[in-house]
Every structure is written in structure tokens, then in C-alpha cells.
Amino acid sequence: MPMYRYVCQSCGNEEVHLHGVNESPSFKCVRCGSDMVRTIGRVGIVFKGSGFYITDSRKESKTESKNE
């Protein structure tokens, strides 16, 4: 079951709830009692390996290595 992020419409309180994909539950805010809406969660992306930046595929030029 996926985890969903819910935000209160009035006070901005954020909560994470676990429920099925086909379910559409309604949640009330624990702080103020208003309805909460499902929002897109923050996702961290980590790229591993070479080739993600232009500097990863460049070879050192001879002038750069002589200056160092």
C-alpha cells in the first residue's frame, strides 16, 4: 500500500497516511478539524554513475593539466 501526503486546507498541517490506490478516504485535521486534501509528495532523486553532467564526459585538455 502506498503512502499519501495530506495537507489541511485551513491551517497547513501535513500528515502522511497509508491506504490503497483505489481508496478515496477523507481525513480531518487533528489540529483544527478541517478537511485535508491529498497532495503530491516530495520525492528525492539520486543519480549514481557517470554521464549525468557535461563535466563527467569531458576529457582533460593538455593546457589544463600543465597549468596545475
N, C-alpha and C positions, 0 to 999 in steps of 0.2 A: 504494500500500500504506500502511495506517495505522501509526502508531507507538503502541506499548503500553508502559505503565509497569509494571514488575515490582518487587516488594518481597520481600526474603528473610524467611522465617518466623522465623528464629532471631536474626540479627544486625541486621536492619532496613536492610540495604544496598539502595539503589534503583538500578535500571537502566532504560533505555529501549531497546526492541527493535522492529525493523521486520519485520512479517510480514503475510501475507494474512489476510483476515477469516475465511475458512473453515479456517485452520490452527489447530492447538492444540499448539504446541511446548512442551516442558518445558525450563526453564532452571535451571542450577545456579549458586549464588552463587560469584563469583570469590574472595571473602574466606574463607568458611567451608565451602563445598561443599554447603550445604543447598538444598532445593528453594525456588524462587521462585514467588510467586503473582501473577497479573495483578490490578491494582487500577485503580480509576477515577482518571484523571489530573486534574491541576489545570487548569482552563480559565479564561482571563482573558476577561472580557466588558467591552466598552467600548460605552456608549450615546452616540451622537452626535446632535445636533439638540436641538430644544426639545420640551418636553412630558413629560419623564421625571419631573420633580419637581413638586410642587404650587406651588412658588415660581416655576416657569417660566411658568405660565399666569396668574398674578396680575398685575393692573394696579396701578400705584402709586396709593395714595389721596392725596387732596389734603392731608390732615393730615401725612402723612409727608414730602411734598416741601416743605412750609412749615417744618418743624422743622429741616431740614438746612441 
